[in-house]
Amino acid sequence: MINYVILNGVNSNTKLGLAIRELPPITKPLMRTIREEIDGKNGDLITKLGYSAYDKTIEIGLYGTYDINEIISFFNSKGIITFSNEPDKYYYYEIINQIDYNKLLKFKTANVVFHCQPFKYKVGETPITLASGDNTITNEGNIYSKPILTITGSGDISISLDENQIFSIDMSNNSVIVIDTENMEAYDPTTGNLLNRKVTGDYENFKIESGNNTLSISGTITSGSITNYTRWL
């Protein structure tokens, strides 16, 4: 199989003369920790701080006819990336390190380093439609997710996860609200205006665990959806 990467929906195989010679291995991100040694206690105390972003490096090459400016433009980017050895997943990335294009032109090979955030997400994930009552949300990944909720309705709306009430939403002045649990923000999707004061609750505890979860909604909603509910390490 020919190696490739997809950057923001554009496949490297569409770039004339560009070859992906080597892909990065599939690895797990590092857990950041604080280690403390306490007098009188055997061993040490480890406090987990969360997963680190990490670098994934590919080796690129040139062959036949190519347009170096088009290749430079292709890698002058940030956003989402899919590697062909994980075709069903994508990462959020930025290219921070300099790419040695002189080496690429002279030796027809160079490295590109993608600085990736620790979690990976499902390519082509289908949004789940939400309604009043109980909704089953299945996280197919191996770690909890922090999804995005979009709710259209009126009045006071309550959202519970596995029988624990998490959010109370005041929709008296806004008919649509988006709740981004990862970034702990609520906003109007049309104007982008923040609506954090309209949402009361605990963003930290809103986690879609691996497997099935029950999301319960009470109040008057006309439509709703949830995205980014599956993710992996």
C-alpha positions in Angstrom: 0.0 0.0 0.0 1.2 3.5 -0.8 1.8 5.6 2.2 -0.1 8.9 2.5 -1.2 11.6 4.9 -4.4 13.7 4.7 -4.0 17.3 5.9 -7.4 19.1 6.4 -9.0 16.8 3.8 -6.2 17.0 1.2 -4.4 13.7 0.4 -0.7 13.8 -0.1 -1.1 11.5 -3.1 -2.7 14.4 -5.0 0.6 16.4 -4.8 2.7 15.7 -7.9 6.0 14.1 -7.2 5.5 13.9 -3.4 6.2 10.6 -1.7 5.6 9.7 1.9 8.6 7.4 2.5 8.0 6.5 6.1 5.2 7.0 8.6 5.5 7.4 12.4 4.9 4.5 14.7 1.6 4.2 16.6 2.5 5.3 20.1 0.7 6.4 23.3 1.3 10.0 24.6 3.2 10.5 27.8 1.3 11.2 31.0 2.7 14.3 32.7 3.4 13.7 36.4 4.8 15.2 39.6 6.8 12.7 41.7 7.2 13.5 45.4 9.3 11.6 48.0 7.9 11.9 51.5 10.0 11.2 54.6 8.8 8.1 56.4 6.9 6.8 53.3 8.2 4.0 51.1 8.4 4.7 47.4 7.0 8.0 46.1 3.7 9.9 45.5 2.8 10.4 41.9 0.3 13.1 40.8 -1.0 12.8 37.3 -1.4 16.0 35.4 -2.7 14.9 32.0 -1.4 13.7 28.7 1.3 15.6 26.8 1.2 16.7 23.2 3.9 14.9 21.2 5.7 14.9 17.9 5.0 12.5 15.0 7.6 12.5 12.2 7.3 11.4 8.6 10.0 11.1 6.0 9.0 12.6 2.6 10.7 12.3 -0.8 10.5 13.6 -4.3 10.3 11.7 -7.6 9.7 12.5 -11.2 8.1 15.8 -11.9 7.2 17.9 -8.9 6.3 21.5 -7.9 8.3 22.4 -4.8 6.1 25.5 -4.2 3.0 23.4 -4.1 4.6 21.0 -1.7 5.7 23.9 0.6 2.2 25.2 0.6 0.8 21.7 1.4 2.9 21.5 4.6 2.4 25.2 5.5 -0.6 24.3 7.6 -2.2 23.3 10.8 -5.5 21.5 11.6 -6.3 17.8 11.4 -4.2 15.0 10.0 -4.8 11.3 9.2 -1.9 8.9 8.7 -2.4 6.0 6.3 -1.4 3.5 9.0 -4.4 4.7 11.0 -6.9 5.5 8.3 -9.9 5.6 10.5 -8.5 8.2 13.0 -7.3 11.8 12.9 -5.2 14.1 15.1 -5.1 17.8 15.7 -1.7 19.1 14.7 0.6 22.0 14.0 3.9 22.1 12.1 6.3 24.0 14.4 9.8 22.7 13.4 11.5 24.0 10.3 11.4 21.8 7.2 14.7 21.5 5.3 13.6 22.0 1.8 17.2 22.5 0.6 17.9 18.9 1.7 14.7 17.8 0.0 15.8 19.3 -3.3 19.4 18.1 -3.1 18.9 14.6 -1.6 15.2 14.1 -2.5 14.4 13.3 1.2 13.5 15.3 4.3 11.6 15.0 7.6 8.3 16.7 8.5 7.5 16.9 12.2 3.8 17.2 13.2 3.2 18.4 16.8 0.1 16.5 17.7 -2.3 16.8 20.6 -2.6 13.6 22.6 -6.0 12.4 21.6 -7.2 11.0 18.2 -10.7 11.0 16.9 -12.9 9.0 14.5 -12.8 9.9 10.9 -16.4 10.3 9.5 -18.0 10.2 12.9 -21.8 10.5 12.6 -23.4 13.1 14.9 -26.0 11.5 17.2 -29.4 13.1 17.3 -30.6 14.0 20.8 -34.2 14.2 22.0 -36.0 14.7 25.3 -35.6 11.7 27.6 -32.8 9.1 27.6 -30.2 9.0 24.8 -27.6 6.3 24.4 -24.1 7.6 23.5 -21.4 5.0 22.6 -17.8 5.9 22.8 -16.0 3.4 20.6 -12.5 4.6 21.8 -10.3 3.6 24.7 -10.5 6.8 26.8 -13.3 9.2 27.9 -14.3 12.0 25.5 -15.3 15.6 26.0 -17.9 16.1 23.3 -19.8 19.1 21.8 -23.5 19.4 22.4 -25.9 21.5 20.2 -29.3 22.1 21.7 -32.3 23.9 20.1 -35.2 24.6 22.5 -36.7 27.0 24.9 -37.1 27.6 28.6 -35.1 25.7 31.2 -33.3 22.5 30.1 -31.5 20.0 32.3 -28.9 17.6 31.1 -27.8 14.5 33.1 -25.2 11.9 32.4 -25.7 8.4 33.8 -28.3 9.8 36.2 -26.0 12.6 37.5 -27.3 16.1 36.6 -24.5 18.0 35.0 -26.0 21.1 33.2 -28.9 23.5 33.7 -29.4 25.7 30.6 -31.4 28.9 30.5 -32.7 29.2 26.9 -35.2 32.0 27.5 -33.3 34.4 25.3 -31.5 32.0 22.9 -33.1 29.3 20.8 -29.8 27.5 20.0 -26.8 26.9 22.2 -23.5 25.0 21.7 -21.8 23.5 24.7 -18.1 22.7 24.1 -17.2 20.5 27.1 -13.5 20.2 26.2 -12.9 24.0 26.1 -15.6 24.6 28.8 -17.5 27.2 26.8 -21.0 27.8 25.6 -21.8 30.0 22.6 -24.4 31.0 20.0 -23.4 29.1 16.8 -24.7 31.9 14.5 -23.1 34.9 16.1 -20.3 33.2 18.1 -21.3 35.2 21.2 -20.4 33.5 24.4 -23.3 32.2 26.5 -21.4 30.9 29.5 -23.8 32.7 31.9 -26.7 30.7 30.5 -25.1 27.4 31.5 -24.7 26.2 35.1 -22.9 23.0 35.8 -19.7 21.0 36.0 -17.8 20.8 32.7 -15.1 18.7 34.4 -17.5 15.9 35.2 -19.1 15.7 31.7 -17.1 12.7 30.4 -18.4 10.2 27.9 -16.6 7.0 29.1 -15.6 4.1 26.8 -18.7 2.0 25.9 -22.3 3.0 26.4 -23.5 6.1 28.3 -26.9 7.5 29.0 -27.5 11.1 28.3 -30.8 12.4 29.7 -32.5 15.6 28.7 -35.5 17.2 30.3 -37.3 20.4 29.2 -38.5 21.7 25.8 -36.0 20.8 23.0 -36.9 20.8 19.3 -33.6 19.3 18.2 -30.2 18.4 19.4 -26.9 16.6 18.5 -23.6 15.5 20.0 -20.3 15.2 18.2 -16.7 14.3 19.1 -18.0 11.5 21.4 -15.4 8.9 20.4 -11.7 9.2 21.0 -8.5 7.2 21.6 -5.0 7.6 23.1 
